[in-house]
Amino acid sequence: MTTIFRLDASIRAVGSQSRGLASTLEDSIRAQLAELDVVRRDVGLSPLPATAWALAVQAGPKALSERTTEEVEAAALATKLADEMLAADAFIFSVPLYNYAVSQHAKAWIDLLVTEPRFTVKVASPISKRPAYLISARGGAYGPGMPKEGWDHATPWLSRIFEDGWGLDLQLIDVELTLADVNPAMASLRDLAASNLKQAHAAAKQAGEQLATRLTKSLASEPGQA
């Protein structure tokens, strides 16, 4: 059985481009693999407790007997998040750009996760070299030559965590101009936005097919599987 971990950070249940791309990627993987388990963590619609990170930090240096009930619960939640990650063979991180930065819900998830001893930056990553996909949806345009070039402060930071911090084999799938259909000032960009979205879905589908092939080969090479 292959296990994929999927994180969704969009605050929208309907109409989310990041969710749509993540689903295209997931469906593409599922179409190629006979057995697939997807572990879902939706921090956009079901945010982690706002106090969990601070409580887990406070719990860290304390003996279990010295921790408050709230600290014990926060540390247990961090352990649960770590277990979800460790159980996965590959990862889908669907994180839209909000206010030029990382979704607060995604950052809260990362902050809590790195309080767990297995995921602290001070130890070797237990998920190093596993394949991962970062899906980014951006309302405007932030590429080279654009007026807001460099305003995307989320993608570089997330890539730093996923690639450099956790050692994942990361691939970016992104789409821009997602607000063109609802922003009258961007009406002239709607055809370009539609083209961008179509290309992003095609990239997600292809990535799913490639990942399924990679995971199938990996499974076949395991002892007792060939």
C-alpha positions in Angstrom: 0.0 0.0 0.0 1.3 3.4 -1.0 0.5 6.3 1.3 0.4 10.0 0.2 0.1 12.8 2.7 -1.9 15.8 1.5 -2.0 19.2 3.2 -4.6 21.8 2.2 -4.3 25.4 3.5 -6.9 27.2 1.4 -9.6 28.9 3.5 -12.1 28.1 0.6 -13.9 24.8 0.3 -15.3 25.7 -3.1 -13.6 27.5 -5.9 -10.1 27.0 -4.6 -7.5 26.7 -7.4 -4.9 25.2 -5.0 -7.3 22.5 -3.9 -8.3 21.9 -7.6 -4.7 21.4 -8.6 -4.0 19.1 -5.6 -7.0 17.0 -6.6 -5.8 16.7 -10.2 -2.4 15.5 -8.9 -4.0 13.1 -6.4 -6.4 11.7 -9.0 -3.6 11.2 -11.5 -1.6 9.2 -8.9 -4.7 7.2 -8.0 -5.4 6.3 -11.6 -2.0 4.6 -11.9 -1.8 2.9 -8.5 -4.1 0.0 -7.5 -3.7 0.6 -3.8 -3.4 4.2 -2.5 -4.1 5.6 0.9 -4.3 9.4 1.2 -3.8 10.9 4.7 -5.4 14.4 4.7 -4.7 17.3 6.9 -6.9 20.3 6.1 -5.6 23.2 8.1 -7.4 25.7 6.0 -10.9 24.5 7.0 -9.9 22.9 10.2 -7.1 25.0 11.7 -4.9 23.8 14.4 -5.5 25.3 17.9 -4.0 28.8 18.0 -2.3 28.0 21.4 -0.8 24.6 20.4 2.6 25.8 19.2 3.4 27.9 22.3 2.2 25.1 24.6 4.3 22.5 22.7 7.4 24.8 23.0 6.8 25.2 26.7 6.4 21.4 27.1 9.7 20.6 25.3 12.2 21.0 28.1 9.9 19.7 30.8 9.6 16.2 32.2 6.3 14.6 31.4 5.3 14.8 35.1 5.9 18.5 35.1 3.8 19.3 32.1 0.3 20.9 32.4 -2.6 19.1 30.8 -2.7 21.6 28.0 1.1 21.1 27.3 0.6 17.3 27.2 -2.2 17.7 24.7 -0.2 20.1 22.5 2.9 17.8 22.5 0.6 14.8 21.6 -0.8 16.8 18.7 2.7 17.5 17.5 3.5 13.8 17.7 0.3 13.0 15.7 1.4 15.4 13.0 4.9 13.9 12.9 3.4 10.4 12.6 1.3 11.4 9.7 4.4 12.6 7.9 6.5 9.6 8.7 3.8 7.2 7.4 3.8 8.8 3.9 5.8 7.8 0.9 5.2 11.1 -0.8 3.7 14.5 -0.1 1.3 17.1 -1.6 1.4 20.5 0.0 -1.3 22.7 -1.3 -0.6 26.2 0.0 -2.1 29.4 -1.6 -0.4 32.7 -1.4 -2.1 35.0 1.1 -1.1 38.7 1.5 2.2 38.0 -0.2 3.1 35.4 2.5 2.6 31.9 3.8 -0.9 30.9 4.9 -1.1 31.4 8.6 -2.6 28.0 9.0 0.2 26.3 7.0 2.8 28.1 9.1 1.1 27.1 12.3 1.2 23.5 11.2 5.0 23.7 10.4 5.7 25.6 13.6 4.0 22.9 15.7 5.6 20.0 13.7 9.1 21.3 14.2 8.6 21.1 18.0 8.4 17.3 17.6 11.9 15.8 18.3 11.9 13.9 15.0 11.3 17.0 13.0 13.5 19.6 14.8 16.0 21.3 12.5 18.7 20.0 14.8 18.4 16.4 13.7 18.7 14.6 10.4 15.4 14.6 8.5 13.5 11.2 8.8 11.8 11.9 5.5 14.8 13.0 3.4 14.7 12.3 -0.3 11.0 11.4 -0.4 9.1 13.0 -3.3 7.0 16.1 -2.6 4.9 18.6 -4.5 4.3 22.2 -3.5 1.2 23.6 -5.1 1.0 27.4 -5.1 -1.9 29.5 -6.3 -1.3 33.2 -6.6 -4.0 35.8 -7.3 -1.6 38.1 -9.3 1.6 37.9 -11.2 4.9 37.8 -9.4 7.4 36.5 -12.1 10.4 38.3 -13.6 9.6 41.7 -14.9 6.2 42.0 -13.2 5.5 45.0 -11.0 5.3 42.8 -8.0 8.2 40.6 -8.7 9.7 39.4 -5.5 6.5 40.0 -3.5 5.9 36.2 -3.2 7.4 35.6 0.2 5.8 32.2 0.7 7.3 30.0 -2.0 11.0 30.7 -1.1 10.3 30.1 2.6 8.3 26.9 2.1 10.9 25.6 -0.3 13.5 26.3 2.4 11.6 24.2 4.9 10.7 21.4 2.6 13.9 21.1 0.7 16.7 22.3 3.0 15.0 21.6 6.4 13.4 18.3 5.7 15.4 17.2 2.7 12.4 16.4 0.4 12.8 16.0 -3.3 10.5 18.9 -4.0 8.7 19.9 -7.3 6.8 23.2 -7.6 3.4 23.3 -9.4 2.1 26.9 -9.5 -0.6 29.0 -11.1 -0.9 32.8 -11.2 -3.6 35.3 -12.0 -6.2 33.3 -10.1 -8.1 36.5 -9.2 -8.6 37.5 -12.8 -12.2 36.2 -13.0 -13.4 38.1 -10.0 -11.3 41.3 -10.2 -12.7 43.8 -12.8 -9.2 45.4 -13.0 -7.8 42.1 -14.3 -10.5 41.5 -16.9 -8.0 41.8 -19.8 -5.9 39.0 -18.2 -8.7 36.4 -18.1 -7.7 34.5 -21.2 -4.1 34.4 -20.0 -5.3 33.2 -16.6 -7.3 30.5 -18.1 -4.3 29.3 -20.1 -2.1 29.4 -17.0 -4.7 27.3 -15.1 -4.9 24.8 -18.0 -1.2 24.4 -18.1 -1.0 24.0 -14.3 -3.5 21.1 -14.4 -1.6 19.5 -17.2 1.6 19.7 -15.1 -0.2 18.3 -12.1 -1.5 15.4 -14.1 1.9 14.6 -15.6 3.5 14.9 -12.2 1.0 12.4 -10.8 1.8 9.9 -13.5 5.5 10.3 -13.0 5.2 9.9 -9.2 3.1 6.8 -9.6 5.8 5.2 -11.8 8.5 6.2 -9.3 6.6 4.7 -6.4 5.8 1.5 -8.3 9.5 1.0 -9.1 10.4 1.7 -5.5 7.9 -0.8 -4.2 9.0 -3.4 -6.7 12.6 -3.0 -5.5 11.8 -3.7 -1.8 12.7 -7.1 -0.4 9.9 -9.6 -1.0 8.1 -7.4 -3.6 10.0 -8.2 -6.8 
